[in-house]
């Protein structure tokens, strides 16, 4: 039995939805250390749980973001 246009459209929409959802997923945790890459202080456990990919402590991240805004 051949798929009709509605079946083909549904399949295409399902694939596109899956691609969109994959693009929106949070990055995988990549931080291997519990220490800030900038200052060497410990990254608080709450930050590591909320943002497991974080490589900087909250203070250093705030400074990096301020510098980025000034450069923009």
Buried (B, 14 or more C-beta within 10 A) or exposed (E): EEEEEEEEEEEEEEEEEEEEEEEEEEEEEEBEEEBBEBEEEEBBEEBBEEBEEBBBBBEBBEBEEEEEEEEE
